[in-house]
């Protein structure tokens, strides 16, 4: 079957015009702009501002670098100051308490630590400044400790003075060494002479004074007495008394009493302190090593000067409050009763008897005893400064009804009223008499230990 012919022949379709016509665009003409002339001063101002900003940034960078270096320097100085403070404190404390030669440690260590810094940093080295500041900080610290610890105020005040002196000497030595290393070209002939004179005086003057009076120099530096060197017994005695009390004594050189006990010669003479002509002191010297002119020197200066009258006044007060016939007070020290206090009978005295009477111990104690501070203290402060056991005897006409505990508490109340401190205990012994004290019989005894509050209390009956 024949399909009908399509009336619309694809070949006869209308043609589509793919060509896009280009429109004609008329050029737009911009209006003419006026020409602006920029002044030369404007460019100069911009250039100046840029230059000033660059200079400011450069100055800020320099200032920042300088601040950084200054902070680093301050940190270094602070660290070395603390190091030298520690060195000064440990060295001086060791010298005053334990080893005398430790007094040279700050100088030696300071030189050892400052020389490398002067070689490395040259003129910029500040190690010697740290030495001075460290020494002065040590002195300030010692002064503050002394203010807080009144019982050791003398020691810490001396510590502070020694720290300051050693700090200045050490600083001067290290500063001179620093100049020699870092700036030797600036040292003139006069400067060289000054340096030589400084070191000569630094070594020569102490040596001269030590040779002239070694005991006094040693005592001044270390607050300790040293063994006396003398050519005669008389010289040995006067030097020992000067060491012990810090004052000169005029002593008998002739017409002295001499006797022998247990094979040892004992010489007794009267000495008078130059500052107190009214005090006549009995001084005994026991032979220790006669070939070397070494003696054990015992005296009663503090008894005459302070203690006897004070103990008598307390005994009088006890006598009034108890209504008894007589009262005696003795103070037995924890050690060295031969030289201070009373060697009176008590348990501790017998326990320490061998040590107290040993010649070697006696000579050592005699050579090192230093009671200079006691000469300006009250008797009460002298006793409270040490540890003493109070040995008290009370004599009265007691009967069987006597209340000894009540009497003991009355005695202790007087001691507390006086402000004395109980650091070593006490003993009170009661004696009865029917003939005014010619013959006495012990009837009661109490003992007491030290208390936490250092008062006298709780007497206990003793067998």
DAKABEL-V677076 format. One record per residue. N is the residue number from 1. RES is the residue in one letter. OMEGA is omega as a letter, one per 20 degrees, with the letter a starting at -180 (999 if undefined). NEAR is the number of other C-alpha atoms within 8 Angstrom. Layout:
# DAKABEL-V677076
{{N RES OMEGA NEAR} {N RES OMEGA NEAR}}
This chain:
# DAKABEL-V677076
{{1 X a 2} {2 X r 3} {3 X a 4} {4 X r 4} {5 X r 4} {6 X a 5} {7 X a 4} {8 X r 6} {9 X a 7} {10 X a 5} {11 X a 4} {12 X r 6} {13 X a 7} {14 X r 4} {15 X r 4} {16 X a 4} {17 X r 4} {18 X a 4} {19 X r 4} {20 X a 4} {21 X r 4} {22 X r 4} {23 X r 4} {24 X a 4} {25 X r 4} {26 X r 4} {27 X r 4} {28 X a 4} {29 X r 4} {30 X r 4} {31 X a 4} {32 X r 4} {33 X r 4} {34 X a 4} {35 X a 4} {36 X r 4} {37 X r 4} {38 X a 5} {39 X r 6} {40 X a 6} {41 X a 6} {42 X r 8} {43 X r 8} {44 X r 8} {45 X r 8} {46 X r 8} {47 X r 8} {48 X r 8} {49 X r 8} {50 X r 8} {51 X a 8} {52 X r 8} {53 X r 8} {54 X r 8} {55 X r 8} {56 X r 8} {57 X r 8} {58 X r 8} {59 X r 8} {60 X r 8} {61 X r 8} {62 X r 8} {63 X r 8} {64 X r 8} {65 X r 8} {66 X r 8} {67 X r 8} {68 X r 8} {69 X r 8} {70 X r 8} {71 X r 8} {72 X r 8} {73 X r 8} {74 X r 8} {75 X r 8} {76 X r 8} {77 X a 12} {78 X a 9} {79 X a 8} {80 X r 11} {81 X r 12} {82 X r 9} {83 X a 9} {84 X r 14} {85 X r 14} {86 X r 10} {87 X a 10} {88 X a 13} {89 X a 10} {90 X a 8} {91 X a 13} {92 X r 13} {93 X r 10} {94 X a 12} {95 X a 13} {96 X a 10} {97 X a 6} {98 X a 7} {99 X a 8} {100 X a 9} {101 X r 7} {102 X r 10} {103 X a 10} {104 X a 8} {105 X a 10} {106 X a 13} {107 X a 9} {108 X a 8} {109 X r 8} {110 X r 12} {111 X a 10} {112 X a 8} {113 X a 9} {114 X a 12} {115 X r 11} {116 X r 8} {117 X r 11} {118 X r 15} {119 X a 9} {120 X a 7} {121 X a 8} {122 X a 12} {123 X a 7} {124 X a 6} {125 X r 10} {126 X a 7} {127 X a 12} {128 X r 12} {129 X r 9} {130 X r 13} {131 X a 16} {132 X a 12} {133 X r 10} {134 X r 16} {135 X r 16} {136 X r 11} {137 X r 9} {138 X r 15} {139 X r 14} {140 X r 9} {141 X r 9} {142 X r 12} {143 X r 12} {144 X r 8} {145 X r 10} {146 X r 14} {147 X a 8} {148 X a 6} {149 X a 8} {150 X a 7} {151 X r 5} {152 X a 8} {153 X a 11} {154 X a 7} {155 X a 9} {156 X r 12} {157 X r 11} {158 X r 8} {159 X a 13} {160 X r 14} {161 X r 9} {162 X r 11} {163 X a 15} {164 X a 12} {165 X a 8} {166 X r 11} {167 X r 13} {168 X r 10} {169 X a 8} {170 X r 13} {171 X a 12} {172 X a 8} {173 X a 9} {174 X r 13} {175 X r 9} {176 X r 9} {177 X r 9} {178 X r 14} {179 X a 9} {180 X a 9} {181 X a 10} {182 X a 10} {183 X a 11} {184 X a 8} {185 X a 5} {186 X a 5} {187 X r 10} {188 X a 7} {189 X a 6} {190 X r 7} {191 X r 8} {192 X r 9} {193 X r 8} {194 X r 8} {195 X r 9} {196 X a 8} {197 X r 8} {198 X a 8} {199 X r 8} {200 X r 8} {201 X a 8} {202 X a 8} {203 X a 8} {204 X a 8} {205 X r 8} {206 X r 8} {207 X a 8} {208 X a 8} {209 X r 10} {210 X r 11} {211 X a 7} {212 X a 6} {213 X a 8} {214 X a 9} {215 X a 12} {216 X r 8} {217 X a 10} {218 X a 13} {219 X a 12} {220 X a 8} {221 X a 7} {222 X a 9} {223 X r 9} {224 X r 9} {225 X r 13} {226 X a 9} {227 X a 7} {228 X r 9} {229 X a 5} {230 X a 8} {231 X r 7} {232 X r 7} {233 X r 10} {234 X r 7} {235 X r 9} {236 X a 15} {237 X a 11} {238 X r 12} {239 X r 9} {240 X r 11} {241 X r 12} {242 X r 11} {243 X a 13} {244 X a 12} {245 X r 11} {246 X r 8} {247 X a 10} {248 X r 10} {249 X r 11} {250 X a 9} {251 X r 9} {252 X r 9} {253 X r 6} {254 X r 4} {255 X r 5} {256 X r 9} {257 X a 7} {258 X r 8} {259 X a 7} {260 X r 8} {261 X a 7} {262 X r 4} {263 X a 5} {264 X r 8} {265 X r 10} {266 X r 12} {267 X a 11} {268 X a 11} {269 X r 11} {270 X r 10} {271 X r 12} {272 X r 13} {273 X a 13} {274 X a 9} {275 X a 6} {276 X a 7} {277 X a 8} {278 X a 5} {279 X r 10} {280 X a 9} {281 X r 12} {282 X a 11} {283 X r 12} {284 X r 11} {285 X r 12} {286 X r 11} {287 X r 11} {288 X r 9} {289 X a 8} {290 X a 8} {291 X r 5} {292 X a 5} {293 X r 11} {294 X a 11} {295 X r 14} {296 X a 12} {297 X r 11} {298 X a 10} {299 X r 9} {300 X a 10} {301 X a 9} {302 X r 10} {303 X a 9} {304 X a 11} {305 X a 9} {306 X a 10} {307 X a 10} {308 X a 9} {309 X a 8} {310 X r 10} {311 X r 10} {312 X a 10} {313 X r 8} {314 X r 11} {315 X r 11} {316 X r 9} {317 X r 9} {318 X a 12} {319 X a 12} {320 X a 8} {321 X a 8} {322 X a 9} {323 X a 6} {324 X a 11} {325 X a 11} {326 X r 8} {327 X r 13} {328 X r 9} {329 X r 11} {330 X r 11} {331 X a 11} {332 X a 14} {333 X r 13} {334 X r 9} {335 X r 5} {336 X r 9} {337 X r 12} {338 X a 9} {339 X a 10} {340 X a 8} {341 X a 11} {342 X r 10} {343 X a 8} {344 X a 9} {345 X r 6} {346 X a 7} {347 X a 6} {348 X r 6} {349 X r 11} {350 X r 8} {351 X a 7} {352 X a 8} {353 X a 8} {354 X r 7} {355 X a 7} {356 X a 12} {357 X r 8} {358 X a 8} {359 X a 7} {360 X r 6} {361 X r 10} {362 X r 11} {363 X r 11} {364 X r 8} {365 X r 9} {366 X a 11} {367 X a 12} {368 X a 11} {369 X a 9} {370 X a 9} {371 X a 8} {372 X a 9} {373 X a 7} {374 X a 9} {375 X r 9} {376 X r 6} {377 X r 8} {378 X a 8} {379 X r 9} {380 X r 9} {381 X r 8} {382 X a 10} {383 X a 10} {384 X r 9} {385 X a 7} {386 X r 7} {387 X a 10} {388 X r 13} {389 X a 14} {390 X r 12} {391 X a 13} {392 X r 12} {393 X a 11} {394 X a 13} {395 X r 14} {396 X r 12} {397 X a 9} {398 X r 8} {399 X a 5} {400 X a 4} {401 X a 5} {402 X r 6} {403 X a 6} {404 X r 8} {405 X r 7} {406 X r 7} {407 X r 9} {408 X r 11} {409 X r 10} {410 X r 11} {411 X a 11} {412 X r 10} {413 X r 9} {414 X r 11} {415 X r 11} {416 X r 11} {417 X a 7} {418 X a 7} {419 X r 7} {420 X a 11} {421 X a 9} {422 X a 13} {423 X a 10} {424 X r 11} {425 X a 12} {426 X r 13} {427 X r 12} {428 X a 12} {429 X a 12} {430 X r 13} {431 X r 13} {432 X a 13} {433 X r 14} {434 X a 8} {435 X r 6} {436 X r 7} {437 X r 11} {438 X r 6} {439 X a 8} {440 X r 10} {441 X r 7} {442 X a 8} {443 X a 8} {444 X r 10} {445 X r 11} {446 X r 12} {447 X r 12} {448 X r 12} {449 X r 7} {450 X a 12} {451 X a 10} {452 X a 5} {453 X r 4} {454 X r 9} {455 X r 11} {456 X a 13} {457 X r 8} {458 X r 5} {459 X a 10} {460 X r 7} {461 X a 8} {462 X r 7} {463 X 999 3}}
